[in-house]
Every structure is written in C-alpha cells, then in structure tokens.
Amino acid sequence: MQIGAVLPHNEIGTDPQAIKSYVQGLEALGITHLLIYDHVLGADPDRPGGWSGPYDKDVAFHEPFTFYAFVAAVTTRLELVTTVLVLPQRQTALVAKQAAEVALLSNNRLRLGIGTGWNAVEYEALNEEFNNRGKRQAEQVSLMRRLWSEDTFSFEGDYHRVTQAGINPRPSQPIPVWFGGGAPALLKRCAELGDGWMPLGGPSAKSQACIDAMRAHREAAGQPWDGFGIQAQAQFAGGTPERWRVHAEKWRAMGATHLAVATHNAGETDAGGHLGRIESYMAAVGG
C-alpha cells in the first residue's frame, strides 16, 4: 500500500517557494503521491437564500491542472492525483486537453480522479447542467479516452458532438481514470469504466460492501479485479500513532492500494510543519 499526502489546500498558501519546498519535501520523505481537492468557486453565505455547505468563499482551493503543471516542473517522482476533479461541470474536450498536457509534462505522473460534485452554485457559474451530471460523466470518460488515443474522429453522444477533430499533442500513455463516490450507480460506473475507486468514508462495513459490489460488477463485465486500485485517505488531526496504524491496517486488509494522509485542520503551521506531520504519520504506519 503506497503512502501519499493530501495537499493542505487552505493552509499551504500561495508562496511558490513554500509550495516548491513542500512538494520536494514530500519526495524526500518517500511519499509516492499527492492528492489535490477541487472546487472552482465558493458561495457567499450572505447570498440570497443563504448558504450552508462544507466550504464557502473563504476556503481556498488551488486549481488542479495549473497547480500540477507547476509541481511537475519541480519534482521527478511524485504521482499527481486529482481527488476528485468535478468533471461534469467542465467542458470535456478542454479537460482532455489539459490532462494530456500535464501528463506529458510530468512524464506520465497524472492520475485523474473524477467525481460529480454536489455544489449547484459552481455548475450554474460554469454554465453546465447539474441534474444530469451522473449520466454525462460516463460519456465524458468515453470521449476523453478517444481524444487521448485517436488522431481525429467523429463522436455523436447524448451530450457531446465531435466532427472529425482531435487534440494534439496527446499523452504518450493512457491516463488512469479513477472514480470518487459511493452511490450504487456510481459504483457500477466505476467498476465498468474506471481504473480505481476513491472512497468517501473510512475502512467500514459500508466501504467493504462498496468494494464487494464493484468486484461483482467487474466480474459480470468480464474485467479483472487485479490492477484495480483503491485510494483511501487518513486524517492527521485528532489521531495518535496507534490510531493511525490501526486505521491503515484496516484499509490494507480491505485491499487499499494507496493511502494518503491529510494534515490540514490540525492547528496552524507552515509547509515545514505539514511535512513534519507526514513524517510522524509515516513512522507510525510503516511508510
């Protein structure tokens, strides 16, 4: 099970040197992958009708593709993972183009984790439909894979049309696509189309049931379970070395291939402090 880190999105700040020190420090510690969360806009709580959600306009999120273009230039081994990019609120061909560029410039270190999101405010501002986002996601993945692998082609789907066109340059290797979420329809979509799963919760009976369902879907579709990944997450905040170790062992027993620790929301610190927390976590779990 590979040990990774979650970008402390609201605490890492915007100083390029601090970010460079942080990501290079991750590599020096032996961290294999970095997860980045994704939100384009935050709602103002004082907007008409009010607002209630996990975050608002005062919570900072770096934009995944531009952030990873920077990280690709200052690292050599770190896998760059979106967890998760809200795909249906974006134009599919543009995402394919951006992902291809990051993959190329990072020497194929991009892993594209995708989700459908929950924030209708973002969909409205980005001029995309909120209510059919799950159905569109499956078609988006199929279209992106064709854009990544074919010179030119025509595509006529329920939500997209391409007439004898393509992107250039294209990635030199397939870009892995992992799905985040836990709804039954999502699990089926992930099992049939995805290269891995990004669970929302911990190593619980509910997560095991999701894994069992995806395994059954893949078997029914004639696809192997071997090689299908599971990207779990852990929290530094409120934990102890013993709790971190037990949590990691539970995920390992359930077949998780990757486990990334989030170090934000554990008290004010700087980039070096976040690296120190990761070092403590790794010492506890044997990373």
Secondary structure by P-SEA (a helix, b strand, c coil): cbbbbccccccccccaaaaaaaaaaaaaacccbbbbbbbcccccccccccccccccccccccccaaaaaaaaaccccbbbbccccccccccaaaaaaaaaaaaaaacccbbbbbbbcccaaaaaaacccccaaaaaaaaaaaaaaaaaccccbbbbcccccccccccccccccbbbbbbbcccaaaaaaaaaccccccccccccaaaaaaaaaaaaaaaaaccccccbbbbbbbbcccccaaaaaaaaaaaaaacccbbbbbccccccccaaaaaaaaaaaaaaacc
